[in-house]
Amino acid sequence: SPPDLFRTGRMSSFLAAAREKYDLVLIDTPPVMVVSDALPLTTIVDKTIHVIRWVSTRREVARAARVSLANSSSAPFDHIRRRRRAGARRHA
């Protein structure tokens, strides 16, 4: 399973090689509250970015995801609220 693969030395080795070759390595994962793939990765990355879809993500789901990330991560994380359309500004 992907979470087990992320915990192996192979994933850490892959990331180390990628860090040597590239200035920036981004890993995109499924939503935190839908699939458990993202949480094990938080222990081996330098930084976690939590993207929230503005208006369509319920506040309690975003809050629960933030808590899950904070509890599982050794890496600092940031939040990004993504707007779906220009008219979403009124919700800010």
N, CA, C and O atoms as CSV, one atom per row, in Angstrom:
chain,resi,resn,atom,element,x,y,z
A,1,SER,N,N,0.844,-1.184,0.000
A,1,SER,CA,C,0.000,0.000,0.000
A,1,SER,C,C,0.890,1.250,0.000
A,1,SER,O,O,2.012,1.201,0.504
A,2,PRO,N,N,0.410,2.361,-0.554
A,2,PRO,CA,C,1.239,3.570,-0.598
A,2,PRO,C,C,1.746,4.037,0.768
A,2,PRO,O,O,2.922,4.386,0.876
A,3,PRO,N,N,0.909,4.060,1.821
A,3,PRO,CA,C,1.466,4.507,3.110
A,3,PRO,C,C,2.635,3.648,3.590
A,3,PRO,O,O,3.588,4.171,4.169
A,4,ASP,N,N,2.572,2.338,3.356
A,4,ASP,CA,C,3.685,1.468,3.746
A,4,ASP,C,C,4.930,1.765,2.909
A,4,ASP,O,O,6.046,1.758,3.428
A,5,LEU,N,N,4.738,2.024,1.624
A,5,LEU,CA,C,5.856,2.352,0.744
A,5,LEU,C,C,6.538,3.642,1.193
A,5,LEU,O,O,7.764,3.742,1.155
A,6,PHE,N,N,5.751,4.628,1.617
A,6,PHE,CA,C,6.313,5.907,2.034
A,6,PHE,C,C,7.157,5.776,3.289
A,6,PHE,O,O,8.053,6.589,3.515
A,7,ARG,N,N,6.892,4.783,4.097
A,7,ARG,CA,C,7.646,4.582,5.341
A,7,ARG,C,C,8.960,3.836,5.123
A,7,ARG,O,O,9.789,3.769,6.030
A,8,THR,N,N,9.154,3.284,3.946
A,8,THR,CA,C,10.359,2.500,3.690
A,8,THR,C,C,11.552,3.403,3.400
A,8,THR,O,O,11.398,4.591,3.118
A,9,GLY,N,N,12.720,2.826,3.474
A,9,GLY,CA,C,13.934,3.554,3.145
A,9,GLY,C,C,14.013,3.926,1.676
A,9,GLY,O,O,14.734,4.854,1.310
A,10,ARG,N,N,13.275,3.210,0.826
A,10,ARG,CA,C,13.298,3.510,-0.610
A,10,ARG,C,C,12.758,4.907,-0.894
A,10,ARG,O,O,13.307,5.626,-1.729
A,11,MET,N,N,11.701,5.292,-0.217
A,11,MET,CA,C,11.133,6.621,-0.445
A,11,MET,C,C,12.081,7.703,0.059
A,11,MET,O,O,12.259,8.732,-0.593
A,12,SER,N,N,12.679,7.473,1.203
A,12,SER,CA,C,13.660,8.432,1.721
A,12,SER,C,C,14.854,8.551,0.786
A,12,SER,O,O,15.365,9.649,0.564
A,13,SER,N,N,15.296,7.434,0.240
A,13,SER,CA,C,16.409,7.450,-0.717
A,13,SER,C,C,16.033,8.206,-1.982
A,13,SER,O,O,16.828,8.979,-2.516
A,14,PHE,N,N,14.819,7.976,-2.454
A,14,PHE,CA,C,14.345,8.682,-3.640
A,14,PHE,C,C,14.324,10.193,-3.401
A,14,PHE,O,O,14.767,10.967,-4.249
A,15,LEU,N,N,13.809,10.603,-2.247
A,15,LEU,CA,C,13.751,12.032,-1.938
A,15,LEU,C,C,15.147,12.631,-1.799
A,15,LEU,O,O,15.386,13.758,-2.234
A,16,ALA,N,N,16.056,11.891,-1.204
A,16,ALA,CA,C,17.438,12.384,-1.070
A,16,ALA,C,C,18.066,12.595,-2.447
A,16,ALA,O,O,18.736,13.602,-2.673
A,17,ALA,N,N,17.858,11.663,-3.356
A,17,ALA,CA,C,18.389,11.790,-4.711
A,17,ALA,C,C,17.732,12.964,-5.443
A,17,ALA,O,O,18.404,13.706,-6.159
A,18,ALA,N,N,16.446,13.126,-5.267
A,18,ALA,CA,C,15.730,14.232,-5.915
A,18,ALA,C,C,16.204,15.579,-5.373
A,18,ALA,O,O,16.331,16.541,-6.131
A,19,ARG,N,N,16.463,15.655,-4.078
A,19,ARG,CA,C,16.957,16.904,-3.476
A,19,ARG,C,C,18.328,17.287,-4.018
A,19,ARG,O,O,18.632,18.470,-4.171
A,20,GLU,N,N,19.154,16.287,-4.307
A,20,GLU,CA,C,20.480,16.537,-4.873
A,20,GLU,C,C,20.387,17.082,-6.295
A,20,GLU,O,O,21.186,17.926,-6.701
A,21,LYS,N,N,19.415,16.594,-7.035
A,21,LYS,CA,C,19.316,16.928,-8.460
A,21,LYS,C,C,18.490,18.180,-8.734
A,21,LYS,O,O,18.773,18.906,-9.687
A,22,TYR,N,N,17.470,18.448,-7.912
A,22,TYR,CA,C,16.531,19.535,-8.185
A,22,TYR,C,C,16.525,20.563,-7.052
A,22,TYR,O,O,16.809,20.243,-5.898
A,23,ASP,N,N,16.196,21.794,-7.411
A,23,ASP,CA,C,16.099,22.870,-6.423
A,23,ASP,C,C,14.856,22.717,-5.550
A,23,ASP,O,O,14.875,23.063,-4.369
A,24,LEU,N,N,13.781,22.199,-6.133
A,24,LEU,CA,C,12.510,22.071,-5.438
A,24,LEU,C,C,11.848,20.767,-5.847
A,24,LEU,O,O,11.756,20.459,-7.036
A,25,VAL,N,N,11.390,20.005,-4.873
A,25,VAL,CA,C,10.688,18.752,-5.137
A,25,VAL,C,C,9.296,18.871,-4.528
A,25,VAL,O,O,9.162,19.050,-3.317
A,26,LEU,N,N,8.268,18.774,-5.349
A,26,LEU,CA,C,6.884,18.837,-4.887
A,26,LEU,C,C,6.246,17.463,-5.004
A,26,LEU,O,O,6.401,16.781,-6.016
A,27,ILE,N,N,5.541,17.069,-3.978
A,27,ILE,CA,C,4.823,15.796,-3.989
A,27,ILE,C,C,3.349,16.114,-3.753
A,27,ILE,O,O,2.980,16.653,-2.709
A,28,ASP,N,N,2.522,15.781,-4.718
A,28,ASP,CA,C,1.086,16.023,-4.623
A,28,ASP,C,C,0.421,14.747,-4.131
A,28,ASP,O,O,0.690,13.660,-4.641
A,29,THR,N,N,-0.448,14.886,-3.138
A,29,THR,CA,C,-1.132,13.718,-2.583
A,29,THR,C,C,-2.640,13.906,-2.638
A,29,THR,O,O,-3.119,15.022,-2.839
A,30,PRO,N,N,-3.389,12.833,-2.462
A,30,PRO,CA,C,-4.847,12.961,-2.354
A,30,PRO,C,C,-5.209,13.748,-1.095
A,30,PRO,O,O,-4.362,13.949,-0.225
A,31,PRO,N,N,-6.454,14.191,-0.994
A,31,PRO,CA,C,-6.877,14.935,0.201
A,31,PRO,C,C,-6.621,14.156,1.491
A,31,PRO,O,O,-6.831,12.944,1.552
A,32,VAL,N,N,-6.172,14.861,2.505
A,32,VAL,CA,C,-5.790,14.263,3.783
A,32,VAL,C,C,-6.938,13.495,4.433
A,32,VAL,O,O,-6.723,12.418,4.988
A,33,MET,N,N,-8.132,14.028,4.370
A,33,MET,CA,C,-9.260,13.409,5.065
A,33,MET,C,C,-9.943,12.314,4.245
A,33,MET,O,O,-10.855,11.654,4.742
A,34,VAL,N,N,-9.516,12.112,2.998
A,34,VAL,CA,C,-10.133,11.096,2.138
A,34,VAL,C,C,-9.299,9.822,2.110
A,34,VAL,O,O,-9.839,8.721,2.214
A,35,VAL,N,N,-7.994,9.969,1.970
A,35,VAL,CA,C,-7.075,8.836,1.835
A,35,VAL,C,C,-5.915,9.050,2.802
A,35,VAL,O,O,-5.504,10.186,3.038
A,36,SER,N,N,-5.398,7.984,3.349
A,36,SER,CA,C,-4.328,8.106,4.350
A,36,SER,C,C,-2.933,8.236,3.741
A,36,SER,O,O,-1.949,8.210,4.481
A,37,ASP,N,N,-2.812,8.375,2.423
A,37,ASP,CA,C,-1.500,8.431,1.775
A,37,ASP,C,C,-0.640,9.613,2.215
A,37,ASP,O,O,0.581,9.487,2.307
A,38,ALA,N,N,-1.251,10.735,2.482
A,38,ALA,CA,C,-0.481,11.957,2.738
A,38,ALA,C,C,0.206,11.979,4.101
A,38,ALA,O,O,1.323,12.483,4.217
A,39,LEU,N,N,-0.426,11.455,5.106
A,39,LEU,CA,C,0.100,11.594,6.470
A,39,LEU,C,C,1.481,10.969,6.674
A,39,LEU,O,O,2.325,11.612,7.298
A,40,PRO,N,N,1.766,9.755,6.190
A,40,PRO,CA,C,3.121,9.208,6.382
A,40,PRO,C,C,4.204,10.042,5.691
A,40,PRO,O,O,5.346,10.075,6.149
A,41,LEU,N,N,3.854,10.709,4.602
A,41,LEU,CA,C,4.840,11.534,3.900
A,41,LEU,C,C,5.275,12.736,4.726
A,41,LEU,O,O,6.386,13.236,4.550
A,42,THR,N,N,4.425,13.200,5.614
A,42,THR,CA,C,4.757,14.398,6.382
A,42,THR,C,C,5.966,14.206,7.288
A,42,THR,O,O,6.571,15.183,7.729
A,43,THR,N,N,6.320,12.969,7.566
A,43,THR,CA,C,7.466,12.718,8.436
A,43,THR,C,C,8.795,12.728,7.684
A,43,THR,O,O,9.853,12.752,8.313
A,44,ILE,N,N,8.760,12.710,6.333
A,44,ILE,CA,C,10.012,12.648,5.579
A,44,ILE,C,C,10.210,13.831,4.636
A,44,ILE,O,O,11.193,13.867,3.896
A,45,VAL,N,N,9.302,14.790,4.648
A,45,VAL,CA,C,9.445,15.969,3.794
A,45,VAL,C,C,9.892,17.165,4.633
A,45,VAL,O,O,9.812,17.145,5.861
A,46,ASP,N,N,10.365,18.206,3.945
A,46,ASP,CA,C,10.840,19.406,4.639
A,46,ASP,C,C,9.707,20.343,5.032
A,46,ASP,O,O,9.805,21.052,6.033
A,47,LYS,N,N,8.638,20.349,4.255
A,47,LYS,CA,C,7.539,21.277,4.501
A,47,LYS,C,C,6.265,20.681,3.913
A,47,LYS,O,O,6.300,19.995,2.891
A,48,THR,N,N,5.150,20.949,4.567
A,48,THR,CA,C,3.846,20.485,4.093
A,48,THR,C,C,2.990,21.699,3.776
A,48,THR,O,O,2.913,22.636,4.570
A,49,ILE,N,N,2.350,21.681,2.616
A,49,ILE,CA,C,1.428,22.752,2.232
A,49,ILE,C,C,0.030,22.159,2.182
A,49,ILE,O,O,-0.224,21.197,1.457
A,50,HIS,N,N,-0.849,22.724,2.939
A,50,HIS,CA,C,-2.235,22.254,3.022
A,50,HIS,C,C,-3.104,23.187,2.181
A,50,HIS,O,O,-3.301,24.347,2.543
A,51,VAL,N,N,-3.622,22.684,1.062
A,51,VAL,CA,C,-4.441,23.481,0.157
A,51,VAL,C,C,-5.904,23.191,0.460
A,51,VAL,O,O,-6.329,22.037,0.501
A,52,ILE,N,N,-6.663,24.256,0.669
A,52,ILE,CA,C,-8.088,24.128,0.988
A,52,ILE,C,C,-8.900,24.767,-0.133
A,52,ILE,O,O,-8.656,25.916,-0.501
A,53,ARG,N,N,-9.858,24.030,-0.673
A,53,ARG,CA,C,-10.711,24.589,-1.712
A,53,ARG,C,C,-11.737,25.518,-1.067
A,53,ARG,O,O,-12.621,25.081,-0.330
A,54,TRP,N,N,-11.597,26.794,-1.360
A,54,TRP,CA,C,-12.436,27.839,-0.792
A,54,TRP,C,C,-13.903,27.587,-1.107
A,54,TRP,O,O,-14.221,27.171,-2.221
A,55,VAL,N,N,-14.774,27.818,-0.195
A,55,VAL,CA,C,-16.230,27.721,-0.278
A,55,VAL,C,C,-16.719,26.269,-0.253
A,55,VAL,O,O,-17.687,25.977,0.449
A,56,SER,N,N,-16.091,25.354,-0.988
A,56,SER,CA,C,-16.633,23.998,-1.066
A,56,SER,C,C,-16.123,23.062,0.035
A,56,SER,O,O,-16.700,21.994,0.239
A,57,THR,N,N,-15.064,23.435,0.743
A,57,THR,CA,C,-14.575,22.610,1.851
A,57,THR,C,C,-15.214,23.094,3.145
A,57,THR,O,O,-15.096,24.261,3.521
A,58,ARG,N,N,-15.892,22.172,3.813
A,58,ARG,CA,C,-16.532,22.547,5.074
A,58,ARG,C,C,-15.468,22.889,6.116
A,58,ARG,O,O,-14.399,22.280,6.162
A,59,ARG,N,N,-15.781,23.855,6.930
A,59,ARG,CA,C,-14.835,24.365,7.932
A,59,ARG,C,C,-14.360,23.260,8.876
A,59,ARG,O,O,-13.171,23.192,9.190
A,60,GLU,N,N,-15.264,22.397,9.331
A,60,GLU,CA,C,-14.868,21.340,10.266
A,60,GLU,C,C,-13.950,20.311,9.607
A,60,GLU,O,O,-13.096,19.728,10.275
A,61,VAL,N,N,-14.118,20.083,8.303
A,61,VAL,CA,C,-13.228,19.162,7.585
A,61,VAL,C,C,-11.828,19.780,7.473
A,61,VAL,O,O,-10.825,19.102,7.694
A,62,ALA,N,N,-11.772,21.064,7.131
A,62,ALA,CA,C,-10.477,21.751,7.040
A,62,ALA,C,C,-9.775,21.766,8.392
A,62,ALA,O,O,-8.563,21.570,8.473
A,63,ARG,N,N,-10.539,22.000,9.442
A,63,ARG,CA,C,-9.968,22.025,10.795
A,63,ARG,C,C,-9.440,20.638,11.192
A,63,ARG,O,O,-8.351,20.522,11.753
A,64,ALA,N,N,-10.216,19.593,10.898
A,64,ALA,CA,C,-9.787,18.226,11.225
A,64,ALA,C,C,-8.528,17.845,10.442
A,64,ALA,O,O,-7.644,17.174,10.974
A,65,ALA,N,N,-8.448,18.268,9.191
A,65,ALA,CA,C,-7.256,17.989,8.385
A,65,ALA,C,C,-6.044,18.697,8.970
A,65,ALA,O,O,-4.953,18.130,9.027
A,66,ARG,N,N,-6.238,19.943,9.404
A,66,ARG,CA,C,-5.142,20.706,10.007
A,66,ARG,C,C,-4.630,20.016,11.275
A,66,ARG,O,O,-3.423,19.941,11.504
A,67,VAL,N,N,-5.550,19.517,12.090
A,67,VAL,CA,C,-5.164,18.821,13.318
A,67,VAL,C,C,-4.417,17.530,12.978
A,67,VAL,O,O,-3.401,17.220,13.600
A,68,SER,N,N,-4.915,16.780,11.997
A,68,SER,CA,C,-4.241,15.536,11.584
A,68,SER,C,C,-2.824,15.814,11.103
A,68,SER,O,O,-1.884,15.103,11.459
A,69,LEU,N,N,-2.682,16.850,10.294
A,69,LEU,CA,C,-1.349,17.205,9.803
A,69,LEU,C,C,-0.430,17.636,10.940
A,69,LEU,O,O,0.736,17.245,10.985
A,70,ALA,N,N,-0.948,18.424,11.839
A,70,ALA,CA,C,-0.125,18.900,12.962
A,70,ALA,C,C,0.305,17.746,13.860
A,70,ALA,O,O,1.430,17.743,14.360
A,71,ASN,N,N,-0.562,16.779,14.069
A,71,ASN,CA,C,-0.247,15.646,14.933
A,71,ASN,C,C,0.706,14.650,14.293
A,71,ASN,O,O,1.465,13.983,14.996
A,72,SER,N,N,0.680,14.541,12.973
A,72,SER,CA,C,1.496,13.519,12.321
A,72,SER,C,C,2.791,14.068,11.745
A,72,SER,O,O,3.688,13.301,11.397
A,73,SER,N,N,2.896,15.366,11.641
A,73,SER,CA,C,4.006,15.960,10.908
A,73,SER,C,C,5.132,16.414,11.819
A,73,SER,O,O,4.916,16.967,12.898
A,74,SER,N,N,6.328,16.159,11.345
A,74,SER,CA,C,7.482,16.763,12.003
A,74,SER,C,C,7.908,17.996,11.215
A,74,SER,O,O,8.755,18.769,11.663
A,75,ALA,N,N,7.305,18.173,10.025
A,75,ALA,CA,C,7.629,19.314,9.172
A,75,ALA,C,C,6.635,20.446,9.416
A,75,ALA,O,O,5.455,20.192,9.658
A,76,PRO,N,N,7.099,21.687,9.354
A,76,PRO,CA,C,6.162,22.806,9.478
A,76,PRO,C,C,5.217,22.815,8.283
A,76,PRO,O,O,5.572,22.341,7.204
A,77,PHE,N,N,4.018,23.352,8.472
A,77,PHE,CA,C,3.096,23.397,7.344
A,77,PHE,C,C,2.392,24.737,7.242
A,77,PHE,O,O,2.236,25.462,8.224
A,78,ASP,N,N,1.969,25.041,6.018
A,78,ASP,CA,C,1.251,26.274,5.703
A,78,ASP,C,C,-0.100,25.905,5.116
A,78,ASP,O,O,-0.316,24.786,4.652
A,79,HIS,N,N,-0.997,26.870,5.149
A,79,HIS,CA,C,-2.323,26.695,4.555
A,79,HIS,C,C,-2.447,27.600,3.349
A,79,HIS,O,O,-1.973,28.735,3.362
A,80,ILE,N,N,-3.090,27.091,2.301
A,80,ILE,CA,C,-3.411,27.891,1.130
A,80,ILE,C,C,-4.893,27.712,0.873
A,80,ILE,O,O,-5.377,26.588,0.740
A,81,ARG,N,N,-5.601,28.804,0.806
A,81,ARG,CA,C,-7.025,28.737,0.479
A,81,ARG,C,C,-7.177,29.064,-0.990
A,81,ARG,O,O,-6.884,30.179,-1.424
A,82,ARG,N,N,-7.634,28.094,-1.747
A,82,ARG,CA,C,-7.752,28.255,-3.191
A,82,ARG,C,C,-9.174,28.677,-3.541
A,82,ARG,O,O,-10.139,28.016,-3.155
A,83,ARG,N,N,-9.295,29.761,-4.260
A,83,ARG,CA,C,-10.612,30.224,-4.700
A,83,ARG,C,C,-10.969,29.555,-6.006
A,83,ARG,O,O,-10.132,29.429,-6.899
A,84,ARG,N,N,-12.206,29.129,-6.117
A,84,ARG,CA,C,-12.650,28.473,-7.350
A,84,ARG,C,C,-12.972,29.471,-8.442
A,84,ARG,O,O,-12.767,29.173,-9.619
A,85,ARG,N,N,-13.461,30.624,-8.098
A,85,ARG,CA,C,-13.842,31.615,-9.095
A,85,ARG,C,C,-13.669,33.010,-8.484
A,85,ARG,O,O,-13.560,33.165,-7.268
A,86,ALA,N,N,-13.650,33.986,-9.335
A,86,ALA,CA,C,-13.421,35.356,-8.884
A,86,ALA,C,C,-14.529,35.812,-7.945
A,86,ALA,O,O,-14.257,36.611,-7.049
A,87,GLY,N,N,-15.751,35.348,-8.102
A,87,GLY,CA,C,-16.866,35.760,-7.278
A,87,GLY,C,C,-16.778,35.255,-5.842
A,87,GLY,O,O,-17.559,35.680,-4.990
A,88,ALA,N,N,-15.854,34.371,-5.566
A,88,ALA,CA,C,-15.712,33.830,-4.209
A,88,ALA,C,C,-15.112,34.849,-3.255
A,88,ALA,O,O,-15.080,34.608,-2.048
A,89,ARG,N,N,-14.640,35.968,-3.756
A,89,ARG,CA,C,-14.024,36.996,-2.924
A,89,ARG,C,C,-14.979,37.472,-1.823
A,89,ARG,O,O,-14.529,37.827,-0.733
A,90,ARG,N,N,-16.260,37.482,-2.087
A,90,ARG,CA,C,-17.225,37.961,-1.096
A,90,ARG,C,C,-17.240,37.097,0.159
A,90,ARG,O,O,-17.741,37.538,1.193
A,91,HIS,N,N,-16.704,35.880,0.097
A,91,HIS,CA,C,-16.677,34.981,1.252
A,91,HIS,C,C,-15.441,35.174,2.103
A,91,HIS,O,O,-15.333,34.580,3.176
A,92,ALA,N,N,-14.515,35.985,1.653
A,92,ALA,CA,C,-13.246,36.161,2.378
A,92,ALA,C,C,-13.434,36.909,3.668
A,92,ALA,O,O,-12.467,37.140,4.394
